[in-house]
Amino acid sequence: MNVSVNGRPKRLWLLFAGNGIYHPAGFAPTYRTQLDDGLLDVRAVDAGTPLARTRLLLAVLTGTLHNSRVLTTAQVRSLRLEALHGDPQFSYDGEVTRVASGRLVLDKLTRAVTLYRPAEKDQWLR
């Protein structure tokens, strides 16, 4: 997909933007320690790098993905995406959707998440 990411044209195979910083670093994030840090965890696979598929596969197989020029990672407060041509499909929470304008803005505020948890058992009886 040819997109503009924060105003810079890119050719990407994959772009992941997660709510909060995911761990571990690299291609396959699995967990977060907090949601209210005000950051998006962005990971992109660059399709414009020469021999990108081969480099990505070799980096995964050799455990050197963190040093690969094919994978880009960043932690940002906001991300602006715009399709440069074609009909882009975006996915959120596993659901594929289309964006009518071809533009998408992801933004995050610090401490904007309110978390609820069950009260202690004794608190209900007072």
C-alpha positions as CSV (number, residue, x, y, z in Angstrom):
1,M,0.0,0.0,0.0
2,N,1.3,3.5,-0.9
3,V,0.5,5.8,2.0
4,S,1.6,9.1,3.4
5,V,2.6,8.7,7.1
6,N,2.7,12.0,8.9
7,G,3.2,13.7,5.5
8,R,6.0,11.4,4.2
9,P,5.2,9.0,1.3
10,K,5.9,5.3,2.1
11,R,5.3,2.0,0.5
12,L,4.2,-0.4,3.3
13,W,3.2,-4.1,3.6
14,L,2.0,-3.7,7.1
15,L,1.4,-0.9,9.7
16,F,0.5,-1.7,13.3
17,A,-0.5,1.1,15.6
18,G,-1.3,-0.1,19.1
19,N,-2.9,1.7,22.1
20,G,0.1,2.0,24.5
21,I,3.5,0.6,24.3
22,Y,3.6,-3.1,23.5
23,H,6.2,-5.6,24.6
24,P,8.4,-7.3,23.4
25,A,10.0,-5.0,20.9
26,G,10.0,-6.4,17.3
27,F,7.5,-7.8,14.9
28,A,5.1,-9.6,17.2
29,P,4.0,-7.5,20.1
30,T,2.0,-9.5,22.8
31,Y,1.3,-7.4,25.9
32,R,1.1,-3.9,27.4
33,T,1.9,-2.8,30.9
34,Q,-0.3,0.3,30.8
35,L,-2.9,2.0,28.6
36,D,-2.8,5.6,29.8
37,D,0.8,6.6,28.7
38,G,-0.4,8.8,25.9
39,L,1.5,6.9,23.3
40,L,0.8,4.8,20.2
41,D,3.2,2.0,19.5
42,V,3.8,2.0,15.7
43,R,5.5,-0.8,13.8
44,A,5.7,-0.8,10.0
45,V,7.2,-3.2,7.4
46,D,8.7,-1.1,4.6
47,A,8.0,-2.6,1.1
48,G,10.3,0.0,-0.6
49,T,13.6,-1.5,0.6
50,P,15.4,-3.6,-2.0
51,L,14.9,-7.3,-1.3
52,A,12.6,-6.4,1.5
53,R,10.8,-9.8,1.7
54,T,14.1,-11.7,1.8
55,R,15.6,-9.3,4.4
56,L,12.5,-9.6,6.6
57,L,12.5,-13.4,6.4
58,L,16.2,-13.7,7.1
59,A,15.9,-11.2,10.1
60,V,13.1,-13.3,11.6
61,L,14.9,-16.6,11.1
62,T,18.2,-15.2,12.6
63,G,16.7,-13.3,15.4
64,T,18.0,-10.0,14.2
65,L,14.7,-8.3,13.4
66,H,15.4,-5.5,15.8
67,N,18.4,-4.4,13.6
68,S,16.6,-4.8,10.3
69,R,16.1,-1.8,7.9
70,V,12.8,-3.4,6.8
71,L,11.0,-3.0,10.2
72,T,10.5,0.5,11.6
73,T,9.2,1.1,15.1
74,A,8.2,4.3,16.9
75,Q,6.3,5.6,19.8
76,V,4.2,8.7,18.9
77,R,1.2,10.7,20.3
78,S,-0.4,11.1,16.9
79,L,-0.3,9.4,13.5
80,R,-1.7,10.8,10.2
81,L,-2.3,8.3,7.4
82,E,-3.4,9.1,3.9
83,A,-3.8,6.6,1.0
84,L,-1.9,8.0,-2.0
85,H,-3.9,5.9,-4.4
86,G,-6.2,2.9,-4.5
87,D,-8.9,1.9,-2.0
88,P,-7.2,1.3,1.3
89,Q,-8.6,-1.1,3.9
90,F,-8.0,-0.6,7.5
91,S,-8.5,-3.0,10.4
92,Y,-9.2,-2.2,14.0
93,D,-9.7,-4.8,16.7
94,G,-9.6,-7.4,13.9
95,E,-12.4,-5.9,11.9
96,V,-11.7,-4.7,8.3
97,T,-13.2,-1.4,7.3
98,R,-12.9,1.3,4.6
99,V,-12.3,4.9,5.3
100,A,-14.3,7.1,2.9
101,S,-11.8,9.9,2.6
102,G,-8.7,7.7,2.5
103,R,-7.4,9.6,5.5
104,L,-7.1,8.4,9.1
105,V,-5.8,10.2,12.1
106,L,-4.9,8.3,15.3
107,D,-4.4,10.5,18.4
108,K,-3.8,9.7,22.0
109,L,-4.2,11.7,25.2
110,T,-2.2,11.0,28.3
111,R,-4.2,9.5,31.2
112,A,-7.4,9.6,29.1
113,V,-8.3,6.0,29.9
114,T,-10.5,5.3,32.9
115,L,-10.2,1.8,34.3
116,Y,-12.7,0.1,36.6
117,R,-12.2,-2.9,38.8
118,P,-14.4,-4.8,41.2
119,A,-14.5,-3.5,44.7
120,E,-13.1,-5.5,47.5
121,K,-15.6,-8.0,49.0
122,D,-15.8,-6.2,52.4
123,Q,-16.6,-2.8,50.7
124,W,-20.0,-4.1,49.5
125,L,-21.1,-5.0,53.0
126,R,-20.5,-1.6,54.6
